[in-house]
Amino acid sequence: MNKELKVKIEGMSCQHCQASVEKALNGIDGITATVDIAAGEATLLLSKEVEHNEITAAIEDAGYDVTEIIG
């Protein structure tokens, strides 16, 4: 399974923010994530099914807000 999701994130403003969100997302089994601060979003490549609430929880635990998950 290969699936791509876009996650809209509010509250990121610097490289540290980007690194924090990438670390949180890449810590979830089955996810490879890259974060684009300028776009305010993360692109996730899923190698297995991951619940949206698990993705949201990881980002919120890192201190940021998810506004939308697309895909």
PyMOL Python script that loads the backbone (N, CA, C, O; Angstrom):
from pymol import cmd

cmd.read_pdbstr("""\
ATOM      1  N   MET A   1       0.838  -1.193   0.000  1.00  0.00           N
ATOM      2  CA  MET A   1       0.000   0.000   0.000  1.00  0.00           C
ATOM      3  C   MET A   1       0.874   1.243   0.000  1.00  0.00           C
ATOM      4  O   MET A   1       1.764   1.384   0.839  1.00  0.00           O
ATOM      5  N   ASN A   2       0.624   2.127  -0.923  1.00  0.00           N
ATOM      6  CA  ASN A   2       1.263   3.435  -0.911  1.00  0.00           C
ATOM      7  C   ASN A   2       0.176   4.471  -1.110  1.00  0.00           C
ATOM      8  O   ASN A   2      -0.517   4.485  -2.127  1.00  0.00           O
ATOM      9  N   LYS A   3       0.042   5.331  -0.126  1.00  0.00           N
ATOM     10  CA  LYS A   3      -0.997   6.350  -0.155  1.00  0.00           C
ATOM     11  C   LYS A   3      -0.367   7.667   0.257  1.00  0.00           C
ATOM     12  O   LYS A   3       0.505   7.696   1.126  1.00  0.00           O
ATOM     13  N   GLU A   4      -0.804   8.763  -0.364  1.00  0.00           N
ATOM     14  CA  GLU A   4      -0.281  10.081  -0.001  1.00  0.00           C
ATOM     15  C   GLU A   4      -1.389  10.906   0.641  1.00  0.00           C
ATOM     16  O   GLU A   4      -2.520  10.946   0.157  1.00  0.00           O
ATOM     17  N   LEU A   5      -1.038  11.556   1.733  1.00  0.00           N
ATOM     18  CA  LEU A   5      -1.949  12.482   2.406  1.00  0.00           C
ATOM     19  C   LEU A   5      -1.273  13.843   2.516  1.00  0.00           C
ATOM     20  O   LEU A   5      -0.051  13.935   2.635  1.00  0.00           O
ATOM     21  N   LYS A   6      -2.076  14.886   2.475  1.00  0.00           N
ATOM     22  CA  LYS A   6      -1.616  16.242   2.789  1.00  0.00           C
ATOM     23  C   LYS A   6      -2.279  16.633   4.098  1.00  0.00           C
ATOM     24  O   LYS A   6      -3.483  16.450   4.274  1.00  0.00           O
ATOM     25  N   VAL A   7      -1.490  17.167   5.006  1.00  0.00           N
ATOM     26  CA  VAL A   7      -2.020  17.596   6.291  1.00  0.00           C
ATOM     27  C   VAL A   7      -1.746  19.084   6.445  1.00  0.00           C
ATOM     28  O   VAL A   7      -0.592  19.512   6.458  1.00  0.00           O
ATOM     29  N   LYS A   8      -2.810  19.869   6.562  1.00  0.00           N
ATOM     30  CA  LYS A   8      -2.684  21.313   6.778  1.00  0.00           C
ATOM     31  C   LYS A   8      -2.429  21.549   8.264  1.00  0.00           C
ATOM     32  O   LYS A   8      -3.155  21.046   9.121  1.00  0.00           O
ATOM     33  N   ILE A   9      -1.372  22.333   8.554  1.00  0.00           N
ATOM     34  CA  ILE A   9      -0.940  22.531   9.940  1.00  0.00           C
ATOM     35  C   ILE A   9      -0.773  24.020  10.211  1.00  0.00           C
ATOM     36  O   ILE A   9      -0.192  24.746   9.405  1.00  0.00           O
ATOM     37  N   GLU A  10      -1.288  24.468  11.354  1.00  0.00           N
ATOM     38  CA  GLU A  10      -1.124  25.866  11.774  1.00  0.00           C
ATOM     39  C   GLU A  10      -0.141  25.933  12.932  1.00  0.00           C
ATOM     40  O   GLU A  10      -0.066  25.019  13.754  1.00  0.00           O
ATOM     41  N   GLY A  11       0.616  27.034  12.986  1.00  0.00           N
ATOM     42  CA  GLY A  11       1.497  27.285  14.115  1.00  0.00           C
ATOM     43  C   GLY A  11       2.972  27.094  13.826  1.00  0.00           C
ATOM     44  O   GLY A  11       3.806  27.373  14.687  1.00  0.00           O
ATOM     45  N   MET A  12       3.318  26.622  12.629  1.00  0.00           N
ATOM     46  CA  MET A  12       4.735  26.424  12.286  1.00  0.00           C
ATOM     47  C   MET A  12       5.298  27.717  11.713  1.00  0.00           C
ATOM     48  O   MET A  12       4.674  28.358  10.867  1.00  0.00           O
ATOM     49  N   SER A  13       6.507  28.100  12.190  1.00  0.00           N
ATOM     50  CA  SER A  13       7.080  29.350  11.696  1.00  0.00           C
ATOM     51  C   SER A  13       8.579  29.285  11.417  1.00  0.00           C
ATOM     52  O   SER A  13       9.147  30.238  10.885  1.00  0.00           O
ATOM     53  N   CYS A  14       9.228  28.172  11.770  1.00  0.00           N
ATOM     54  CA  CYS A  14      10.689  28.127  11.626  1.00  0.00           C
ATOM     55  C   CYS A  14      11.174  26.702  11.362  1.00  0.00           C
ATOM     56  O   CYS A  14      10.383  25.758  11.347  1.00  0.00           O
ATOM     57  N   GLN A  15      12.476  26.562  11.156  1.00  0.00           N
ATOM     58  CA  GLN A  15      13.064  25.248  10.898  1.00  0.00           C
ATOM     59  C   GLN A  15      12.860  24.301  12.086  1.00  0.00           C
ATOM     60  O   GLN A  15      12.677  23.098  11.904  1.00  0.00           O
ATOM     61  N   HIS A  16      12.894  24.854  13.300  1.00  0.00           N
ATOM     62  CA  HIS A  16      12.668  24.032  14.482  1.00  0.00           C
ATOM     63  C   HIS A  16      11.253  23.436  14.457  1.00  0.00           C
ATOM     64  O   HIS A  16      11.056  22.267  14.788  1.00  0.00           O
ATOM     65  N   CYS A  17      10.280  24.251  14.062  1.00  0.00           N
ATOM     66  CA  CYS A  17       8.905  23.775  13.943  1.00  0.00           C
ATOM     67  C   CYS A  17       8.837  22.634  12.930  1.00  0.00           C
ATOM     68  O   CYS A  17       8.230  21.593  13.181  1.00  0.00           O
ATOM     69  N   GLN A  18       9.469  22.854  11.787  1.00  0.00           N
ATOM     70  CA  GLN A  18       9.484  21.842  10.740  1.00  0.00           C
ATOM     71  C   GLN A  18      10.079  20.537  11.262  1.00  0.00           C
ATOM     72  O   GLN A  18       9.512  19.465  11.051  1.00  0.00           O
ATOM     73  N   ALA A  19      11.209  20.627  11.935  1.00  0.00           N
ATOM     74  CA  ALA A  19      11.884  19.437  12.463  1.00  0.00           C
ATOM     75  C   ALA A  19      11.020  18.725  13.510  1.00  0.00           C
ATOM     76  O   ALA A  19      10.964  17.496  13.542  1.00  0.00           O
ATOM     77  N   SER A  20      10.354  19.495  14.355  1.00  0.00           N
ATOM     78  CA  SER A  20       9.500  18.902  15.397  1.00  0.00           C
ATOM     79  C   SER A  20       8.349  18.104  14.797  1.00  0.00           C
ATOM     80  O   SER A  20       8.057  16.992  15.236  1.00  0.00           O
ATOM     81  N   VAL A  21       7.701  18.681  13.792  1.00  0.00           N
ATOM     82  CA  VAL A  21       6.561  18.012  13.163  1.00  0.00           C
ATOM     83  C   VAL A  21       7.041  16.791  12.377  1.00  0.00           C
ATOM     84  O   VAL A  21       6.420  15.730  12.442  1.00  0.00           O
ATOM     85  N   GLU A  22       8.148  16.934  11.632  1.00  0.00           N
ATOM     86  CA  GLU A  22       8.672  15.790  10.879  1.00  0.00           C
ATOM     87  C   GLU A  22       9.048  14.652  11.820  1.00  0.00           C
ATOM     88  O   GLU A  22       8.760  13.490  11.535  1.00  0.00           O
ATOM     89  N   LYS A  23       9.688  14.976  12.936  1.00  0.00           N
ATOM     90  CA  LYS A  23      10.085  13.941  13.900  1.00  0.00           C
ATOM     91  C   LYS A  23       8.851  13.232  14.464  1.00  0.00           C
ATOM     92  O   LYS A  23       8.829  12.006  14.573  1.00  0.00           O
ATOM     93  N   ALA A  24       7.834  14.003  14.819  1.00  0.00           N
ATOM     94  CA  ALA A  24       6.609  13.418  15.373  1.00  0.00           C
ATOM     95  C   ALA A  24       5.940  12.489  14.365  1.00  0.00           C
ATOM     96  O   ALA A  24       5.520  11.385  14.711  1.00  0.00           O
ATOM     97  N   LEU A  25       5.844  12.943  13.116  1.00  0.00           N
ATOM     98  CA  LEU A  25       5.171  12.136  12.098  1.00  0.00           C
ATOM     99  C   LEU A  25       5.991  10.930  11.678  1.00  0.00           C
ATOM    100  O   LEU A  25       5.450   9.838  11.505  1.00  0.00           O
ATOM    101  N   ASN A  26       7.296  11.119  11.513  1.00  0.00           N
ATOM    102  CA  ASN A  26       8.149  10.002  11.101  1.00  0.00           C
ATOM    103  C   ASN A  26       8.294   8.954  12.197  1.00  0.00           C
ATOM    104  O   ASN A  26       8.762   7.844  11.944  1.00  0.00           O
ATOM    105  N   GLY A  27       7.889   9.309  13.424  1.00  0.00           N
ATOM    106  CA  GLY A  27       7.901   8.365  14.527  1.00  0.00           C
ATOM    107  C   GLY A  27       6.731   7.383  14.492  1.00  0.00           C
ATOM    108  O   GLY A  27       6.710   6.409  15.244  1.00  0.00           O
ATOM    109  N   ILE A  28       5.768   7.639  13.625  1.00  0.00           N
ATOM    110  CA  ILE A  28       4.615   6.741  13.478  1.00  0.00           C
ATOM    111  C   ILE A  28       4.978   5.671  12.454  1.00  0.00           C
ATOM    112  O   ILE A  28       5.405   5.979  11.342  1.00  0.00           O
ATOM    113  N   ASP A  29       4.805   4.421  12.842  1.00  0.00           N
ATOM    114  CA  ASP A  29       5.124   3.310  11.951  1.00  0.00           C
ATOM    115  C   ASP A  29       4.281   3.393  10.681  1.00  0.00           C
ATOM    116  O   ASP A  29       3.055   3.497  10.742  1.00  0.00           O
ATOM    117  N   GLY A  30       4.955   3.347   9.528  1.00  0.00           N
ATOM    118  CA  GLY A  30       4.246   3.363   8.253  1.00  0.00           C
ATOM    119  C   GLY A  30       4.191   4.715   7.588  1.00  0.00           C
ATOM    120  O   GLY A  30       3.641   4.836   6.493  1.00  0.00           O
ATOM    121  N   ILE A  31       4.755   5.758   8.228  1.00  0.00           N
ATOM    122  CA  ILE A  31       4.705   7.106   7.664  1.00  0.00           C
ATOM    123  C   ILE A  31       6.102   7.623   7.346  1.00  0.00           C
ATOM    124  O   ILE A  31       7.029   7.506   8.149  1.00  0.00           O
ATOM    125  N   THR A  32       6.228   8.202   6.141  1.00  0.00           N
ATOM    126  CA  THR A  32       7.397   8.994   5.781  1.00  0.00           C
ATOM    127  C   THR A  32       6.856  10.389   5.498  1.00  0.00           C
ATOM    128  O   THR A  32       6.024  10.568   4.609  1.00  0.00           O
ATOM    129  N   ALA A  33       7.333  11.386   6.261  1.00  0.00           N
ATOM    130  CA  ALA A  33       6.763  12.729   6.174  1.00  0.00           C
ATOM    131  C   ALA A  33       7.798  13.773   5.789  1.00  0.00           C
ATOM    132  O   ALA A  33       8.962  13.692   6.182  1.00  0.00           O
ATOM    133  N   THR A  34       7.353  14.755   5.011  1.00  0.00           N
ATOM    134  CA  THR A  34       8.137  15.955   4.749  1.00  0.00           C
ATOM    135  C   THR A  34       7.220  17.146   5.027  1.00  0.00           C
ATOM    136  O   THR A  34       6.030  17.115   4.714  1.00  0.00           O
ATOM    137  N   VAL A  35       7.790  18.191   5.616  1.00  0.00           N
ATOM    138  CA  VAL A  35       7.008  19.359   6.012  1.00  0.00           C
ATOM    139  C   VAL A  35       7.459  20.568   5.207  1.00  0.00           C
ATOM    140  O   VAL A  35       8.655  20.817   5.053  1.00  0.00           O
ATOM    141  N   ASP A  36       6.488  21.314   4.697  1.00  0.00           N
ATOM    142  CA  ASP A  36       6.726  22.555   3.971  1.00  0.00           C
ATOM    143  C   ASP A  36       6.164  23.696   4.821  1.00  0.00           C
ATOM    144  O   ASP A  36       4.951  23.894   4.893  1.00  0.00           O
ATOM    145  N   ILE A  37       7.070  24.446   5.464  1.00  0.00           N
ATOM    146  CA  ILE A  37       6.625  25.530   6.353  1.00  0.00           C
ATOM    147  C   ILE A  37       5.852  26.587   5.581  1.00  0.00           C
ATOM    148  O   ILE A  37       4.799  27.039   6.030  1.00  0.00           O
ATOM    149  N   ALA A  38       6.375  26.988   4.411  1.00  0.00           N
ATOM    150  CA  ALA A  38       5.745  28.055   3.629  1.00  0.00           C
ATOM    151  C   ALA A  38       4.309  27.697   3.253  1.00  0.00           C
ATOM    152  O   ALA A  38       3.428  28.557   3.270  1.00  0.00           O
ATOM    153  N   ALA A  39       4.076  26.440   2.916  1.00  0.00           N
ATOM    154  CA  ALA A  39       2.729  25.999   2.540  1.00  0.00           C
ATOM    155  C   ALA A  39       1.883  25.667   3.763  1.00  0.00           C
ATOM    156  O   ALA A  39       0.662  25.548   3.660  1.00  0.00           O
ATOM    157  N   GLY A  40       2.524  25.517   4.920  1.00  0.00           N
ATOM    158  CA  GLY A  40       1.797  25.162   6.136  1.00  0.00           C
ATOM    159  C   GLY A  40       1.212  23.770   6.071  1.00  0.00           C
ATOM    160  O   GLY A  40       0.103  23.521   6.545  1.00  0.00           O
ATOM    161  N   GLU A  41       1.983  22.851   5.466  1.00  0.00           N
ATOM    162  CA  GLU A  41       1.459  21.507   5.334  1.00  0.00           C
ATOM    163  C   GLU A  41       2.556  20.454   5.381  1.00  0.00           C
ATOM    164  O   GLU A  41       3.735  20.737   5.166  1.00  0.00           O
ATOM    165  N   ALA A  42       2.131  19.242   5.666  1.00  0.00           N
ATOM    166  CA  ALA A  42       3.012  18.084   5.625  1.00  0.00           C
ATOM    167  C   ALA A  42       2.493  17.147   4.541  1.00  0.00           C
ATOM    168  O   ALA A  42       1.286  16.980   4.365  1.00  0.00           O
ATOM    169  N   THR A  43       3.426  16.544   3.825  1.00  0.00           N
ATOM    170  CA  THR A  43       3.084  15.511   2.858  1.00  0.00           C
ATOM    171  C   THR A  43       3.491  14.183   3.474  1.00  0.00           C
ATOM    172  O   THR A  43       4.649  13.990   3.845  1.00  0.00           O
ATOM    173  N   LEU A  44       2.538  13.275   3.579  1.00  0.00           N
ATOM    174  CA  LEU A  44       2.795  11.977   4.191  1.00  0.00           C
ATOM    175  C   LEU A  44       2.679  10.880   3.151  1.00  0.00           C
ATOM    176  O   LEU A  44       1.712  10.828   2.391  1.00  0.00           O
ATOM    177  N   LEU A  45       3.670  10.006   3.124  1.00  0.00           N
ATOM    178  CA  LEU A  45       3.591   8.792   2.314  1.00  0.00           C
ATOM    179  C   LEU A  45       3.363   7.643   3.277  1.00  0.00           C
ATOM    180  O   LEU A  45       4.187   7.371   4.150  1.00  0.00           O
ATOM    181  N   LEU A  46       2.236   6.974   3.104  1.00  0.00           N
ATOM    182  CA  LEU A  46       1.864   5.875   4.009  1.00  0.00           C
ATOM    183  C   LEU A  46       2.160   4.539   3.349  1.00  0.00           C
ATOM    184  O   LEU A  46       1.731   4.286   2.223  1.00  0.00           O
ATOM    185  N   SER A  47       2.891   3.688   4.049  1.00  0.00           N
ATOM    186  CA  SER A  47       3.171   2.348   3.549  1.00  0.00           C
ATOM    187  C   SER A  47       2.167   1.341   4.117  1.00  0.00           C
ATOM    188  O   SER A  47       2.121   0.184   3.698  1.00  0.00           O
ATOM    189  N   LYS A  48       1.364   1.806   5.083  1.00  0.00           N
ATOM    190  CA  LYS A  48       0.269   0.997   5.631  1.00  0.00           C
ATOM    191  C   LYS A  48      -0.798   1.943   6.147  1.00  0.00           C
ATOM    192  O   LYS A  48      -0.571   3.150   6.238  1.00  0.00           O
ATOM    193  N   GLU A  49      -1.948   1.409   6.481  1.00  0.00           N
ATOM    194  CA  GLU A  49      -3.059   2.243   6.945  1.00  0.00           C
ATOM    195  C   GLU A  49      -2.735   2.851   8.308  1.00  0.00           C
ATOM    196  O   GLU A  49      -2.325   2.150   9.232  1.00  0.00           O
ATOM    197  N   VAL A  50      -2.924   4.161   8.418  1.00  0.00           N
ATOM    198  CA  VAL A  50      -2.725   4.883   9.679  1.00  0.00           C
ATOM    199  C   VAL A  50      -3.968   5.721   9.920  1.00  0.00           C
ATOM    200  O   VAL A  50      -4.430   6.433   9.028  1.00  0.00           O
ATOM    201  N   GLU A  51      -4.508   5.633  11.128  1.00  0.00           N
ATOM    202  CA  GLU A  51      -5.716   6.385  11.468  1.00  0.00           C
ATOM    203  C   GLU A  51      -5.422   7.886  11.491  1.00  0.00           C
ATOM    204  O   GLU A  51      -4.363   8.312  11.952  1.00  0.00           O
ATOM    205  N   HIS A  52      -6.368   8.680  10.988  1.00  0.00           N
ATOM    206  CA  HIS A  52      -6.204  10.134  10.981  1.00  0.00           C
ATOM    207  C   HIS A  52      -6.046  10.685  12.391  1.00  0.00           C
ATOM    208  O   HIS A  52      -5.309  11.648  12.601  1.00  0.00           O
ATOM    209  N   ASN A  53      -6.738  10.076  13.366  1.00  0.00           N
ATOM    210  CA  ASN A  53      -6.628  10.585  14.739  1.00  0.00           C
ATOM    211  C   ASN A  53      -5.229  10.357  15.303  1.00  0.00           C
ATOM    212  O   ASN A  53      -4.788  11.120  16.162  1.00  0.00           O
ATOM    213  N   GLU A  54      -4.524   9.329  14.845  1.00  0.00           N
ATOM    214  CA  GLU A  54      -3.145   9.103  15.289  1.00  0.00           C
ATOM    215  C   GLU A  54      -2.217  10.179  14.719  1.00  0.00           C
ATOM    216  O   GLU A  54      -1.314  10.656  15.406  1.00  0.00           O
ATOM    217  N   ILE A  55      -2.446  10.554  13.467  1.00  0.00           N
ATOM    218  CA  ILE A  55      -1.665  11.620  12.825  1.00  0.00           C
ATOM    219  C   ILE A  55      -1.923  12.947  13.541  1.00  0.00           C
ATOM    220  O   ILE A  55      -0.985  13.670  13.879  1.00  0.00           O
ATOM    221  N   THR A  56      -3.190  13.258  13.768  1.00  0.00           N
ATOM    222  CA  THR A  56      -3.558  14.503  14.448  1.00  0.00           C
ATOM    223  C   THR A  56      -2.956  14.560  15.845  1.00  0.00           C
ATOM    224  O   THR A  56      -2.421  15.594  16.246  1.00  0.00           O
ATOM    225  N   ALA A  57      -3.036  13.461  16.589  1.00  0.00           N
ATOM    226  CA  ALA A  57      -2.507  13.428  17.955  1.00  0.00           C
ATOM    227  C   ALA A  57      -1.005  13.680  17.969  1.00  0.00           C
ATOM    228  O   ALA A  57      -0.515  14.401  18.839  1.00  0.00           O
ATOM    229  N   ALA A  58      -0.265  13.105  17.031  1.00  0.00           N
ATOM    230  CA  ALA A  58       1.188  13.295  16.985  1.00  0.00           C
ATOM    231  C   ALA A  58       1.542  14.756  16.742  1.00  0.00           C
ATOM    232  O   ALA A  58       2.462  15.287  17.365  1.00  0.00           O
ATOM    233  N   ILE A  59       0.814  15.406  15.839  1.00  0.00           N
ATOM    234  CA  ILE A  59       1.077  16.820  15.529  1.00  0.00           C
ATOM    235  C   ILE A  59       0.680  17.705  16.706  1.00  0.00           C
ATOM    236  O   ILE A  59       1.415  18.624  17.067  1.00  0.00           O
ATOM    237  N   GLU A  60      -0.469  17.435  17.302  1.00  0.00           N
ATOM    238  CA  GLU A  60      -0.916  18.247  18.442  1.00  0.00           C
ATOM    239  C   GLU A  60      -0.004  18.054  19.648  1.00  0.00           C
ATOM    240  O   GLU A  60       0.240  19.000  20.396  1.00  0.00           O
ATOM    241  N   ASP A  61       0.505  16.830  19.846  1.00  0.00           N
ATOM    242  CA  ASP A  61       1.443  16.584  20.948  1.00  0.00           C
ATOM    243  C   ASP A  61       2.745  17.363  20.745  1.00  0.00           C
ATOM    244  O   ASP A  61       3.425  17.707  21.711  1.00  0.00           O
ATOM    245  N   ALA A  62       3.086  17.637  19.479  1.00  0.00           N
ATOM    246  CA  ALA A  62       4.289  18.431  19.173  1.00  0.00           C
ATOM    247  C   ALA A  62       4.016  19.925  19.339  1.00  0.00           C
ATOM    248  O   ALA A  62       4.945  20.729  19.276  1.00  0.00           O
ATOM    249  N   GLY A  63       2.746  20.310  19.551  1.00  0.00           N
ATOM    250  CA  GLY A  63       2.410  21.702  19.820  1.00  0.00           C
ATOM    251  C   GLY A  63       1.805  22.476  18.671  1.00  0.00           C
ATOM    252  O   GLY A  63       1.808  23.707  18.687  1.00  0.00           O
ATOM    253  N   TYR A  64       1.284  21.778  17.669  1.00  0.00           N
ATOM    254  CA  TYR A  64       0.731  22.453  16.474  1.00  0.00           C
ATOM    255  C   TYR A  64      -0.703  21.991  16.244  1.00  0.00           C
ATOM    256  O   TYR A  64      -1.156  21.011  16.835  1.00  0.00           O
ATOM    257  N   ASP A  65      -1.406  22.708  15.380  1.00  0.00           N
ATOM    258  CA  ASP A  65      -2.814  22.421  15.145  1.00  0.00           C
ATOM    259  C   ASP A  65      -3.039  21.897  13.726  1.00  0.00           C
ATOM    260  O   ASP A  65      -2.542  22.467  12.755  1.00  0.00           O
ATOM    261  N   VAL A  66      -3.792  20.810  13.623  1.00  0.00           N
ATOM    262  CA  VAL A  66      -4.171  20.268  12.322  1.00  0.00           C
ATOM    263  C   VAL A  66      -5.495  20.910  11.922  1.00  0.00           C
ATOM    264  O   VAL A  66      -6.457  20.894  12.690  1.00  0.00           O
ATOM    265  N   THR A  67      -5.539  21.477  10.715  1.00  0.00           N
ATOM    266  CA  THR A  67      -6.781  22.095  10.249  1.00  0.00           C
ATOM    267  C   THR A  67      -7.495  21.233   9.231  1.00  0.00           C
ATOM    268  O   THR A  67      -8.707  21.350   9.054  1.00  0.00           O
ATOM    269  N   GLU A  68      -6.732  20.347   8.544  1.00  0.00           N
ATOM    270  CA  GLU A  68      -7.375  19.516   7.515  1.00  0.00           C
ATOM    271  C   GLU A  68      -6.422  18.382   7.136  1.00  0.00           C
ATOM    272  O   GLU A  68      -5.204  18.556   7.102  1.00  0.00           O
ATOM    273  N   ILE A  69      -7.009  17.220   6.854  1.00  0.00           N
ATOM    274  CA  ILE A  69      -6.258  16.096   6.290  1.00  0.00           C
ATOM    275  C   ILE A  69      -6.920  15.762   4.956  1.00  0.00           C
ATOM    276  O   ILE A  69      -8.118  15.483   4.896  1.00  0.00           O
ATOM    277  N   ILE A  70      -6.123  15.794   3.886  1.00  0.00           N
ATOM    278  CA  ILE A  70      -6.630  15.596   2.534  1.00  0.00           C
ATOM    279  C   ILE A  70      -6.024  14.322   1.948  1.00  0.00           C
ATOM    280  O   ILE A  70      -4.812  14.113   1.996  1.00  0.00           O
ATOM    281  N   GLY A  71      -6.888  13.482   1.398  1.00  0.00           N
ATOM    282  CA  GLY A  71      -6.376  12.299   0.702  1.00  0.00           C
ATOM    283  C   GLY A  71      -6.926  11.015   1.231  1.00  0.00           C
ATOM    284  O   GLY A  71      -6.577   9.943   0.735  1.00  0.00           O
TER     285      GLY A  71
END
""", "prot")
cmd.dss("prot")
cmd.show_as("cartoon", "prot")
cmd.util.cbc("prot")
cmd.orient("prot")
